[in-house]
């Protein structure tokens, strides 16, 4: 059984811990258990409940009214929310609970329904990546095990690969990207989405995949015409040294422009980069850059 602290609930729902405590005192929809040292903890059902309550409260329902609703009534009200942001957050919450309960079929149905109604681009930017961000919070607090992560990320990966295979543009542009993840990096979803965007825009790309040495990637650039190199770093090992990595990148790929994105790049905020290296501080910035072509 997954158990969560009040801080976990705060991080995942956006509701401050002191507000959650106040709700517990005034209403009865949350009933945490206590450890021997009197510390609150919550199970998966209570996580689902607080996500639903937080969403209804955010979009106009008074907490006193929400507290009087049954679980089925709350679910009905969630389905009645029509604001686009509310719908997106509802889908994210449903993906989280499906993942926690390892309901693979349900997870895929939720994802398919959103893609069918809104398209892959909106699904990735407004649902999939916000979901992955929250899953990252669960991962860092040891509430997601590798099996749960692999089950859901492989479903997302399959959707992206199918989209890449069917992507088409009538015009092929005269630039080529080299896409890869450096050694030790295996989180491929963002790079696959970059590949999808490029292919949709008629921009040729050489996709090397995950765990590629800089030397091997540079060898491709010597054999094939490449105009831009793109790397995405989601996580790194403890032995990773940012400054050495940047120096090696510059040495291997100068004068080609190298585009860097991913959470690891946040560490470079304010760092002066070599002329040919370009860091995108958010994935939205990276997508905006790609859409400029």
QUIBEL-V608505 format. One record per residue. N is the residue number from 1. PHI is phi in radians with two decimals (none if undefined). Layout:
[[N | PHI] [N | PHI]]
This chain:
[[1 | none] [2 | -1.33] [3 | -2.16] [4 | -2.27] [5 | -1.52] [6 | -1.14] [7 | -1.18] [8 | -1.05] [9 | -1.09] [10 | -1.08] [11 | -1.11] [12 | -1.48] [13 | -1.74] [14 | 1.45] [15 | -1.60] [16 | -1.06] [17 | -1.01] [18 | -1.17] [19 | -1.22] [20 | -1.04] [21 | -1.07] [22 | -1.12] [23 | -1.07] [24 | -1.09] [25 | -1.26] [26 | -1.61] [27 | -2.22] [28 | -2.10] [29 | -1.38] [30 | -2.02] [31 | -2.32] [32 | -1.16] [33 | -1.61] [34 | -2.25] [35 | -1.36] [36 | -1.07] [37 | -1.63] [38 | 1.26] [39 | -1.66] [40 | -1.11] [41 | -2.59] [42 | -2.24] [43 | -1.72] [44 | -1.08] [45 | -1.15] [46 | -1.26] [47 | -1.08] [48 | -1.00] [49 | -1.12] [50 | -1.19] [51 | -1.10] [52 | -1.17] [53 | -1.10] [54 | -1.06] [55 | -1.19] [56 | -1.09] [57 | -1.13] [58 | -1.10] [59 | -1.88] [60 | 1.89] [61 | -1.50] [62 | -1.23] [63 | -1.09] [64 | -1.13] [65 | -1.29] [66 | -1.06] [67 | -1.12] [68 | -1.52] [69 | -1.41] [70 | -1.37] [71 | -1.02] [72 | -1.15] [73 | -1.15] [74 | -1.07] [75 | -1.10] [76 | -1.08] [77 | -1.14] [78 | -1.08] [79 | -1.21] [80 | -1.45] [81 | -1.11] [82 | -1.91] [83 | -1.08] [84 | -1.05] [85 | -1.13] [86 | -1.11] [87 | -1.11] [88 | -1.09] [89 | -1.17] [90 | -1.14] [91 | -1.09] [92 | -1.07] [93 | -1.09] [94 | -1.17] [95 | -1.12] [96 | -1.08] [97 | -1.20] [98 | -1.12] [99 | -1.15] [100 | -1.06] [101 | -1.59] [102 | 0.97] [103 | -1.58] [104 | -1.11] [105 | -1.08] [106 | -1.11] [107 | -1.00] [108 | -1.18] [109 | -1.10] [110 | -1.05] [111 | -1.14] [112 | -1.08] [113 | -1.08] [114 | -1.22] [115 | -1.06] [116 | -1.10] [117 | -1.49] [118 | -2.06] [119 | 1.63] [120 | -1.16] [121 | -1.02] [122 | -1.16] [123 | -1.06] [124 | -1.17] [125 | -1.32] [126 | -1.83] [127 | -2.19] [128 | -1.14] [129 | -1.21] [130 | -1.05] [131 | -1.10] [132 | -1.10] [133 | -1.11] [134 | -1.22] [135 | -1.11] [136 | -1.07] [137 | -1.10] [138 | -1.14] [139 | -1.13] [140 | -1.18] [141 | -1.81] [142 | 1.09] [143 | -1.76] [144 | -2.14] [145 | -1.65] [146 | -0.96] [147 | -1.10] [148 | -1.09] [149 | -1.08] [150 | -1.14] [151 | -1.00] [152 | -1.42] [153 | -1.19] [154 | -1.20] [155 | -1.12] [156 | -1.08] [157 | -1.05] [158 | -1.06] [159 | -1.10] [160 | -1.17] [161 | -1.13] [162 | -1.06] [163 | -1.13] [164 | -1.08] [165 | -1.10] [166 | -1.67] [167 | -1.15] [168 | -2.67] [169 | -2.37] [170 | -1.27] [171 | -1.98] [172 | -1.78] [173 | -1.48] [174 | -1.61] [175 | -2.29] [176 | -2.30] [177 | -1.82] [178 | -1.87] [179 | -2.02] [180 | -2.83] [181 | -1.90] [182 | -1.23] [183 | -0.95] [184 | 1.53] [185 | -1.88] [186 | -2.15] [187 | -1.44] [188 | -1.68] [189 | -1.07] [190 | -1.12] [191 | -1.18] [192 | -1.08] [193 | -1.17] [194 | -1.04] [195 | -1.03] [196 | -1.07] [197 | -1.06] [198 | -1.08] [199 | -1.12] [200 | -1.10] [201 | -1.61] [202 | 1.33] [203 | -1.79] [204 | -1.05] [205 | -2.46] [206 | -1.76] [207 | -1.76] [208 | -1.58] [209 | 1.62] [210 | -1.69] [211 | 1.03] [212 | -1.90] [213 | -1.25] [214 | -1.08] [215 | -1.09] [216 | -1.16] [217 | -1.14] [218 | -1.12] [219 | -1.10] [220 | -1.12] [221 | -1.11] [222 | -1.35] [223 | -1.68] [224 | -2.16] [225 | -1.28] [226 | -2.22] [227 | -1.81] [228 | -2.44] [229 | -1.94] [230 | -2.23] [231 | -2.21] [232 | -2.25] [233 | -2.07] [234 | -1.61] [235 | -2.61] [236 | -2.41] [237 | -1.38] [238 | -1.11] [239 | -1.48] [240 | -1.24] [241 | -2.05] [242 | -1.02] [243 | -1.11] [244 | -1.13] [245 | -1.06] [246 | -1.11] [247 | -1.10] [248 | -1.15] [249 | -1.03] [250 | -1.08] [251 | -1.15] [252 | -1.36] [253 | -2.01] [254 | -0.99] [255 | -1.71] [256 | -1.17] [257 | -1.25] [258 | -2.00] [259 | -1.77] [260 | -2.06] [261 | -2.47] [262 | 2.05] [263 | -0.96] [264 | -1.07] [265 | -1.21] [266 | -1.07] [267 | -1.18] [268 | -1.61] [269 | -0.98] [270 | 1.57] [271 | -1.38] [272 | -1.38] [273 | -1.73] [274 | -0.98] [275 | -0.97] [276 | -1.59] [277 | -1.76] [278 | -2.25] [279 | -1.74] [280 | -1.72] [281 | -1.25] [282 | -2.46] [283 | -1.19] [284 | -1.08] [285 | -1.10] [286 | -1.13] [287 | -1.13] [288 | -1.06] [289 | -1.06] [290 | -1.12] [291 | -1.28] [292 | -1.36] [293 | -1.47]]
